[in-house]
Every structure is written in structure tokens, then in C-alpha cells.
Amino acid sequence: MSGARAADLLERELPAAVRRRESGFGEVTVWIDRADLVQVSTLLRDHPDAAYTTPVFVTAVDWPDREPVEPRFDVVYALRSLQYNDVCRLIVQVTEDDPNVPSLELVFAGMDWHERECFDLLGIGFTGHHDLKRILLPTDWDGHPLRKDYASFGEPIAFTHNLEWALPAQERPRDMPGGSR
Amino acid sequence: MTALPPRGSPTAPLDPLSEQYEAGRELLGVEPGLDAVDLVQIGENTMELNMGPMHPSTHGVLRLVLNLDGEVVRECRPDIGYLHTGFEKDFERHTYQQCIPYTDRMDYLSPLFNNLGFSLAVERLLGIEVPLRGQYLRVIMCELCRLASHLLWYGTSALDLGATTAFVYAWRDREKLLDINELVSGVRMHTSFIRVGGLLADVPDPFYEMVGAVIKTFPKLIDEHELLITKNPIWRQRTVGLGVLSPEDAMAYGATGPVLRGSGVPYDLRKAHPYSSYDHFDFDVPIGRTGDVYDRYLVRMQEMRESLKIITQAFENLPDGPVNTTDRRVALPPRNELNTSMESLIHHFKLVTEGMRVPAGQVYEAIESPRGELGFYLVSDGTNRPYRCKVRAPSFSNLSALPHMVRGELIADVVAVIGSIDIVLGDVDR
């Protein structure tokens, strides 16, 4: 079971940090608090039983509908241990109002660009990052495209049933059937 | 004067001065013990040089802002994103099979690996396994693709350093591999040959003859390539000891593939997490010793021979049988059933129009592409489209180690180091 090594180690060494543990499709996911993130990842990197020395990626998943009950964003970290041949997955949940997590670039040099990409495309802030700016999109770009509420899919096309949504008032035909629907 | 901070790198960031600078150090009267960056920071006349994005040896549209002191690179700031296409967003509004052509276009030099990684991730969520013949054909096509990709890298990175002949020879051989792509899928590059649940179709008859010819001729052709370059004194002078990446730094930067193995770390996902029945084949994982440009070159050349070994074994033991899964959540019902069964007809219609429904969950599936660990982190919410698909691109992480590798090197050598990382900007930017 991929990631079980990290989850077991965290439950043993830092039981307070593990908020939830789930397994599925042969992979174990551990949910942690963002306050524990740096400590947890440093432990996973340095502990001789873990040796998760290689950053795989960091990204986020946007669940806008669950905001009042659960935080909106899952910030997902994947770390690889070459020594024990394992990948572990950590998830930190952050809210829409405060989408910030501590930066891990001082723990893993390779997290630098991955964090910038996550900031660029999803608007997650990484506090403590030395140069947090857009990496893939132009610097003057508006919004964060991989958020679910980012309207990106073409122009609205006017049909009779959606004229009010698709067209500004002055462009709507006056006497079109169904125009007021 | 302090050295530039290595930021998370567990070892000292810099190598000792190169020989050319021993003289310079004496000339400037620098105290012994200072390293290369200290020396170049002492110089007052630094300049910013813009390299790319339209530059023949950046292998696409990579822009580097180089801070130079004379000819020495003091700092290198890569600027990427010129080829960003938003494929991850596109995935979210397409059905799973419709995503496959998008994956082709990310790492456009190894499209089959992208197809395979995505398909494996979806197949794991669905819990289906492709029949053995399908798996073997996937392996053969992928390894042919690895050969083609490495040949292109060999040709272009040699061309960067002025070896025009190698480029022409590499192109000659790569054509034979693209012909096989054309035969099985109809197109030479964006094949979309590997689909969720199997392959586009079984291979046609001329395939056996063409792959047989590759197996027979390529060992000699690779010898030819090596004869041109490997012991060439100019090549060695340009590459040995250049762009050194220590194993610890390679791991800290998340470098994978030949860049990691060139640094002496024997990690290959085909061995570590065998997928698509790679565990049936006997092959070695070549590694380098010092982690310089020359080692990465040797690793890739040796990998081409190992790929040939895998192709030979898979080709000789290619089993008969179907290539596609018969799981009806993915596979279309057979044609003759449609004439008699209403349910099959409806199912056929729904699969074609709506696509397959994939159980909710999240998986991370990583495969060994020619450039390293190509991963697909796939989150499904149970509908017919991916909820989120993060592509872990190998070139992205490998390129992020470039500033570390070229710091303190000469500007002419930056080109050699970029060539040795084997970046594909479609993969970096996605």
C-alpha cells in the first residue's frame, strides 16, 4: 500500500498532527493541519525510516461547493522516498478566505517551482516563499484558471432561453419570442 | 561576501573553481578559500543577458535571463510558460477518452508515454486490467518511442555543440521509428494509440516486419552514433565535469529519469513500480558516476540499448489474444450484439456520447518517460469527466535544477547543460 510507511510513521512519531487517514486504490492519504506541515515534511525527509527526500509535486483541488462545512481547497503534496521506494500523499485543507500554507522550499529545493505553479493556477499562497510570482501565465493575468469558478470556456452563446444571461440589455432583441423568459 | 543561498539544497551549492579561473583568482588577488560565486560577485561589471525564447539551442521556447560576469554565469533565471496551453483545465471539460489526444500534445516527443500514464491512472480508478497482449504492445510501442525520443535528444544536443553530422544520422534512424507510429495509428507523432482500456486497435501485419528490422539493425546504428560522439575528444572536453548535479541535490530538486540516474541514483520506475508488465522483462538500469553532462549522455545512450533489449523480449514473447479489455464500462459492445440486443445498443450509444463513468477517488500513477517520472494525479468525482488532473511533468522538475547546475559555469556551456537535461517545453509548460 503506497504511502502507508509515511502514515504509520506519522501516527507513531507525531500522532497529534494526523487529522485523518484514508486509503483507497492502493494509496494512503494523510490529512494534516497546515500548522504542522513544515514539521511533518521535515520529519518525513529526515527520519531514517522514511527518507522522503524527493518532492514529486504540490497542487490543489478546488471544491467550491463544500465551503461552509469543510474548507474549499485541498492542497495536495506528494513526496517520494527513493530509499524505500514509496510515494506518500499529504493533504492540507485551506479555506477560501485564507488560502495560505507555509512554503516548503527550504525543506525541498524542488518545491520552489511547484509552489509557484500552484499559486499561479490555483491562487494558493505559500507564506515564506522567496519569490512567489506567476510562473506559467503572464504576470498581468487575471484570476487563477484552475479554480472551478474561473469562467474560461468560450463566449456565452445567446439562445432564446438565456438571452438575459448571455447578452447585455441593450443588445437583446426587443420582440423576440421568449426573450423575457 | 556570502555565497548565494542554496535554498534547501543539503550540500554545498558550488563546485570549486574551474581551471581557467585559477589564473583569474590570482590576478584579482582573491583570498584562497573563496569559491566561484564569491569571485564573480567581486567583479563590478556584471551584465544581464537574455537568452531565448527564440534560440535554437533552448529546444523550444525557453527564456533564460543570465546574469554574467564576463563569461561566467553568476545567476540564471529561467522564464517558462510560453507554451502553456492549459491542458489541465481542458481535461476537466472532456470525457476520459477525449483527454487522450490532449496528453499527446504535452510531451510531444514521447506521446505514447503520456497516453499510457493517463490510461493507467484511469484504469486503476476503474479497477480494470488490459489483456497481456495489449500490455506487451504498449511496452513495445513505448520503448520504440523512447528510442525515438533519445535519438532526437542525441541529435539536437550534439547539434548544440556543433556536431552537425550526429544530428543527420539521428534523424535518419528516427524516421524508421516514426514510420512504425504511422503504420499502427495513422500519424507519426500525436498517435493517441494507447487508450483507456487498451489500444486503438491491434497492430497490422507489416508491424512485425518493421519491428523485426529495428531489432536487427539498431544495435549497429547505436554503435555508429557512439562511434561519432562517445570518445570524441571535442565532445568530451565540452561535457566532462560540466553541470555537475550531486545525488543529494538531484533528489532535493525532484530530478528524475536520466538526470537522476546520471548522478548515480539507480532509480527507474520501470523497476521500482513495474507497470504494464515491465517486470516480465530483463533489463538493466544504467547509472552515471559524477552527474555531469557527459554522464547523462552515457546513461541515455546505454538506455537505448536497454530499450532494445526490452523490445526484443516483448516482441519474441508477444502473446496472442485481445488487446482491449472486455469490461463493458469501457469497451464498446461487439458489433454483432447490436443487431439483437436493445440493451447493448443503448449501452453503445451512451458510451459513445457520454463516455465512461469512473468511480470517485484519487490516484497518482507515475511512469518512467524518457525524461523521468511522468505522473498523473487524477481526482474523480464519479462523473464522466476528470474532476482534476494534475500532470507531474518530468521536464518541469528537471529544469528547475538548471540554475543550480549552471551557476559558475561559462556561458557557452549553458547550452550544453540545457541539452543534457533533455527538456521538452510542451512538457514543462503544459
Contacts between the chains, C-beta under 8 A, distances in Angstrom:
chain1	res1	chain2	res2	distance
A	24	B	361	5.1
A	24	B	362	7.5
A	25	B	124	5.8
A	25	B	125	6.4
A	25	B	361	5.4
A	25	B	362	7.5
A	25	B	363	4.8
A	26	B	124	7.5
A	26	B	363	8.0
A	27	B	362	7.6
A	27	B	363	6.4
A	27	B	364	6.6
A	29	B	362	7.2
A	53	B	248	7.8
A	53	B	251	4.5
A	53	B	252	6.7
A	54	B	251	4.7
A	54	B	252	7.5
A	54	B	254	5.4
A	54	B	256	7.9
A	55	B	252	7.8
A	55	B	254	4.5
A	55	B	397	7.7
A	56	B	254	6.6
A	56	B	364	7.7
A	56	B	366	7.7
A	56	B	373	7.2
A	56	B	375	6.5
A	56	B	392	5.9
A	57	B	375	6.9
A	57	B	377	6.9
A	57	B	390	6.4
A	57	B	392	4.5
A	59	B	377	6.6
A	59	B	388	8.0
A	59	B	390	4.2
A	61	B	379	5.4
A	61	B	387	7.3
A	61	B	388	4.7
A	62	B	388	7.5
A	76	B	377	6.9
A	76	B	390	7.6
A	78	B	364	6.0
A	78	B	375	7.7
A	78	B	377	7.0
A	78	B	392	7.5
A	80	B	373	7.8
A	82	B	251	6.4
A	82	B	265	6.3
A	82	B	267	5.0
A	85	B	272	5.0
A	85	B	273	7.3
A	87	B	364	6.4
A	87	B	366	7.3
A	89	B	364	6.7
A	105	B	7	6.0
A	105	B	8	5.7
A	106	B	7	6.6
A	106	B	8	5.0
A	107	B	8	6.1
A	108	B	8	5.8
A	108	B	252	5.8
A	108	B	254	7.1
A	109	B	6	7.1
A	109	B	7	5.5
A	109	B	8	3.7
A	109	B	9	4.9
A	109	B	249	7.2
A	109	B	252	4.4
A	109	B	253	5.2
A	109	B	401	8.0
A	109	B	404	7.5
A	110	B	8	8.0
A	110	B	252	6.1
A	110	B	253	4.1
A	110	B	254	3.4
A	110	B	255	7.5
A	110	B	397	5.5
A	110	B	400	5.9
A	110	B	401	7.4
A	111	B	8	7.5
A	111	B	254	7.9
A	112	B	7	6.8
A	112	B	8	7.8
A	112	B	400	6.4
A	113	B	396	6.5
A	113	B	397	7.4
A	113	B	399	8.0
A	113	B	400	4.2
A	114	B	254	7.8
A	114	B	396	7.8
A	114	B	397	7.6
A	117	B	396	7.7
A	121	B	88	7.4
A	130	B	7	7.0
A	134	B	81	7.7
A	135	B	80	6.5
A	135	B	81	6.2
A	136	B	80	6.8
A	136	B	81	4.0
A	136	B	84	4.3
A	136	B	429	5.9
A	136	B	430	7.8
A	137	B	81	6.3
A	137	B	84	6.5
A	138	B	81	7.5
A	145	B	86	6.2
A	145	B	89	5.5
A	146	B	88	6.2
A	146	B	89	6.0
A	146	B	388	7.6
A	152	B	86	7.6
A	152	B	89	6.2
A	153	B	93	6.3
